[in-house]
Amino acid sequence: MDSLSKAIRKSGADAYVIYASSRDTDMKYLTHFTTSDPFVFFKKPGEPGVIIVSQMETGRASREATATVMTRTQAGLPEIMKTEKDSYRATAKMIAGQVGKKILVPPNFPIALANAMSEYCTVVVDGGTIQSMRAKKSKIELILMNNVQKVTEKAMDRAISLIRSSSVKKGILYLDQKPLTSEKVKFSMHSLLLEHGCSAVDTIVSCGKDTAIPHMSGSGPLKSDEPIVIDLFPVDEKSGYYADMTRTVVKGEPSKDIREMYNALREAKKLGISRVKAGVSGADIHQAVVDFFNERGYETDTRGFIHNLGHGVGLQVHELPTIGPAGKALESRNVITIEPGLYYPGIGGVRLEDIGAVTARGFNNFTTFSEELIV
């Protein structure tokens, strides 16, 4: 029996119900149907999932969706709306007519709809079954994510090539007689991604003291002799799957502190990757890197190494499993990042990040991009 059917039976529910658009990653995962309008998905134990869509979406849904397609008319909504004008109550009555007296719903189920559903059936909130299912990728998902990573590396190469090709004037990087800015580097990466069917938001190209703040996006002219952290996490617009990688480079001569931090960082990433395999907990892998940094004299609290060692990636850039203090045992076909970082205000920060799949024997690293600090 599939995991979702087991969860439904365990809860004593008649069906699992989601009401959302395909921007909801659980809905995307379960149906493979893409639309910006909310629709209904329900599944009864041991039966295929069903989606309820508008008549205008029926043809496309029949082609795209992995679930059985039902129209709102077939589900009785037009008749219900003759006497029930409130949209949530009408939708709730339509769903109840299909699923039974007790339903299991995800934690982000709309509260207004849940309240309306309570008039017709008992509503039970699930503890995260779909998120756990999504954490273990299929062979097709692994291929899709590996392909996105290849495009990500092309974009990273373009960014670093711009930095490498720049000249230095009074401590500022110049390209084509203009200051090379964070915005210019991001635009160049994003343009390449679009050419390959991918897109990215919140890309990080930070420089100098800003690199001491892990998620500082970065802005303005890039500087010589200072760390430049480039963190890129694009999504394939067709499949919805993400990749994620980070590199740190310096145009010129890094300070002694940055050079030493970077050398420690490379060893920490190597150590983290060496500990990855199915059955090992994310907490243990994270702690091994914490211990390593402590032995090297680097802090692991409010300065130094201040975040989880890694995270799962899939239809979201951050999802299960966790490679941090709360991390549980890894499973084969989890896709995770290993991304140690060191951050010191007044000095700067460095971070490296690879992405790959957990296997019974170790870590199948999707990342092949170089780790050179000085470009």
VENNORFEN-V580141 format. One record per residue. N is the residue number from 0. RES is the residue in three letters. PHI is phi in whole degrees, 0 to 359 (none if undefined). Layout:
N_RES_PHI ; N_RES_PHI
This chain:
0_MET_none ; 1_ASP_289 ; 2_SER_300 ; 3_LEU_291 ; 4_SER_298 ; 5_LYS_298 ; 6_ALA_295 ; 7_ILE_296 ; 8_ARG_295 ; 9_LYS_299 ; 10_SER_280 ; 11_GLY_79 ; 12_ALA_276 ; 13_ASP_272 ; 14_ALA_197 ; 15_TYR_258 ; 16_VAL_230 ; 17_ILE_234 ; 18_TYR_231 ; 19_ALA_191 ; 20_SER_274 ; 21_SER_284 ; 22_ARG_293 ; 23_ASP_285 ; 24_THR_293 ; 25_ASP_294 ; 26_MET_295 ; 27_LYS_300 ; 28_TYR_296 ; 29_LEU_281 ; 30_THR_245 ; 31_HIS_62 ; 32_PHE_262 ; 33_THR_248 ; 34_THR_201 ; 35_SER_274 ; 36_ASP_266 ; 37_PRO_293 ; 38_PHE_216 ; 39_VAL_257 ; 40_PHE_239 ; 41_PHE_220 ; 42_LYS_219 ; 43_LYS_259 ; 44_PRO_304 ; 45_GLY_76 ; 46_GLU_242 ; 47_PRO_295 ; 48_GLY_290 ; 49_VAL_231 ; 50_ILE_245 ; 51_ILE_247 ; 52_VAL_233 ; 53_SER_291 ; 54_GLN_301 ; 55_MET_292 ; 56_GLU_263 ; 57_THR_299 ; 58_GLY_298 ; 59_ARG_291 ; 60_ALA_298 ; 61_SER_296 ; 62_ARG_279 ; 63_GLU_267 ; 64_ALA_286 ; 65_THR_269 ; 66_ALA_256 ; 67_THR_294 ; 68_VAL_257 ; 69_MET_231 ; 70_THR_275 ; 71_ARG_298 ; 72_THR_295 ; 73_GLN_299 ; 74_ALA_278 ; 75_GLY_92 ; 76_LEU_296 ; 77_PRO_303 ; 78_GLU_294 ; 79_ILE_298 ; 80_MET_286 ; 81_LYS_292 ; 82_THR_242 ; 83_GLU_240 ; 84_LYS_271 ; 85_ASP_288 ; 86_SER_295 ; 87_TYR_292 ; 88_ARG_294 ; 89_ALA_294 ; 90_THR_296 ; 91_ALA_299 ; 92_LYS_294 ; 93_MET_299 ; 94_ILE_297 ; 95_ALA_302 ; 96_GLY_293 ; 97_GLN_256 ; 98_VAL_247 ; 99_GLY_115 ; 100_LYS_263 ; 101_LYS_218 ; 102_ILE_235 ; 103_LEU_255 ; 104_VAL_231 ; 105_PRO_288 ; 106_PRO_299 ; 107_ASN_262 ; 108_PHE_300 ; 109_PRO_303 ; 110_ILE_294 ; 111_ALA_295 ; 112_LEU_289 ; 113_ALA_299 ; 114_ASN_298 ; 115_ALA_293 ; 116_MET_296 ; 117_SER_297 ; 118_GLU_285 ; 119_TYR_245 ; 120_CYS_200 ; 121_THR_276 ; 122_VAL_251 ; 123_VAL_241 ; 124_VAL_270 ; 125_ASP_284 ; 126_GLY_268 ; 127_GLY_122 ; 128_THR_301 ; 129_ILE_293 ; 130_GLN_300 ; 131_SER_292 ; 132_MET_295 ; 133_ARG_294 ; 134_ALA_293 ; 135_LYS_257 ; 136_LYS_280 ; 137_SER_278 ; 138_LYS_299 ; 139_ILE_294 ; 140_GLU_298 ; 141_LEU_298 ; 142_ILE_294 ; 143_LEU_301 ; 144_MET_288 ; 145_ASN_298 ; 146_ASN_294 ; 147_VAL_296 ; 148_GLN_297 ; 149_LYS_297 ; 150_VAL_292 ; 151_THR_302 ; 152_GLU_291 ; 153_LYS_297 ; 154_ALA_293 ; 155_MET_297 ; 156_ASP_297 ; 157_ARG_296 ; 158_ALA_298 ; 159_ILE_289 ; 160_SER_296 ; 161_LEU_298 ; 162_ILE_294 ; 163_ARG_297 ; 164_SER_280 ; 165_SER_286 ; 166_SER_250 ; 167_VAL_244 ; 168_LYS_228 ; 169_LYS_53 ; 170_GLY_83 ; 171_ILE_249 ; 172_LEU_280 ; 173_TYR_236 ; 174_LEU_219 ; 175_ASP_54 ; 176_GLN_67 ; 177_LYS_232 ; 178_PRO_303 ; 179_LEU_276 ; 180_THR_255 ; 181_SER_303 ; 182_GLU_297 ; 183_LYS_296 ; 184_VAL_294 ; 185_LYS_298 ; 186_PHE_300 ; 187_SER_296 ; 188_MET_296 ; 189_HIS_297 ; 190_SER_297 ; 191_LEU_296 ; 192_LEU_301 ; 193_LEU_298 ; 194_GLU_297 ; 195_HIS_251 ; 196_GLY_77 ; 197_CYS_239 ; 198_SER_212 ; 199_ALA_211 ; 200_VAL_228 ; 201_ASP_60 ; 202_THR_299 ; 203_ILE_256 ; 204_VAL_224 ; 205_SER_252 ; 206_CYS_218 ; 207_GLY_67 ; 208_LYS_295 ; 209_ASP_299 ; 210_THR_291 ; 211_ALA_286 ; 212_ILE_254 ; 213_PRO_309 ; 214_HIS_252 ; 215_MET_290 ; 216_SER_295 ; 217_GLY_93 ; 218_SER_200 ; 219_GLY_80 ; 220_PRO_297 ; 221_LEU_275 ; 222_LYS_246 ; 223_SER_280 ; 224_ASP_63 ; 225_GLU_238 ; 226_PRO_294 ; 227_ILE_239 ; 228_VAL_264 ; 229_ILE_242 ; 230_ASP_237 ; 231_LEU_234 ; 232_PHE_221 ; 233_PRO_279 ; 234_VAL_240 ; 235_ASP_284 ; 236_GLU_292 ; 237_LYS_278 ; 238_SER_274 ; 239_GLY_87 ; 240_TYR_268 ; 241_TYR_257 ; 242_ALA_233 ; 243_ASP_199 ; 244_MET_204 ; 245_THR_223 ; 246_ARG_225 ; 247_THR_239 ; 248_VAL_226 ; 249_VAL_226 ; 250_LYS_266 ; 251_GLY_116 ; 252_GLU_246 ; 253_PRO_289 ; 254_SER_292 ; 255_LYS_300 ; 256_ASP_299 ; 257_ILE_296 ; 258_ARG_298 ; 259_GLU_292 ; 260_MET_299 ; 261_TYR_293 ; 262_ASN_298 ; 263_ALA_295 ; 264_LEU_297 ; 265_ARG_299 ; 266_GLU_293 ; 267_ALA_295 ; 268_LYS_296 ; 269_LYS_299 ; 270_LEU_297 ; 271_GLY_302 ; 272_ILE_298 ; 273_SER_294 ; 274_ARG_271 ; 275_VAL_283 ; 276_LYS_189 ; 277_ALA_302 ; 278_GLY_99 ; 279_VAL_275 ; 280_SER_279 ; 281_GLY_300 ; 282_ALA_296 ; 283_ASP_293 ; 284_ILE_295 ; 285_HIS_300 ; 286_GLN_295 ; 287_ALA_299 ; 288_VAL_285 ; 289_VAL_303 ; 290_ASP_298 ; 291_PHE_299 ; 292_PHE_296 ; 293_ASN_299 ; 294_GLU_297 ; 295_ARG_277 ; 296_GLY_90 ; 297_TYR_262 ; 298_GLU_286 ; 299_THR_220 ; 300_ASP_229 ; 301_THR_273 ; 302_ARG_226 ; 303_GLY_84 ; 304_PHE_270 ; 305_ILE_239 ; 306_HIS_218 ; 307_ASN_301 ; 308_LEU_289 ; 309_GLY_185 ; 310_HIS_201 ; 311_GLY_286 ; 312_VAL_224 ; 313_GLY_185 ; 314_LEU_284 ; 315_GLN_234 ; 316_VAL_285 ; 317_HIS_234 ; 318_GLU_210 ; 319_LEU_292 ; 320_PRO_272 ; 321_THR_262 ; 322_ILE_250 ; 323_GLY_194 ; 324_PRO_305 ; 325_ALA_266 ; 326_GLY_292 ; 327_LYS_257 ; 328_ALA_298 ; 329_LEU_283 ; 330_GLU_239 ; 331_SER_303 ; 332_ARG_77 ; 333_ASN_294 ; 334_VAL_250 ; 335_ILE_225 ; 336_THR_253 ; 337_ILE_238 ; 338_GLU_219 ; 339_PRO_292 ; 340_GLY_210 ; 341_LEU_230 ; 342_TYR_222 ; 343_TYR_225 ; 344_PRO_305 ; 345_GLY_90 ; 346_ILE_248 ; 347_GLY_127 ; 348_GLY_222 ; 349_VAL_222 ; 350_ARG_210 ; 351_LEU_231 ; 352_GLU_214 ; 353_ASP_245 ; 354_ILE_233 ; 355_GLY_189 ; 356_ALA_254 ; 357_VAL_283 ; 358_THR_232 ; 359_ALA_296 ; 360_ARG_256 ; 361_GLY_167 ; 362_PHE_237 ; 363_ASN_272 ; 364_ASN_284 ; 365_PHE_283 ; 366_THR_270 ; 367_THR_241 ; 368_PHE_286 ; 369_SER_294 ; 370_GLU_242 ; 371_GLU_296 ; 372_LEU_277 ; 373_ILE_265 ; 374_VAL_241
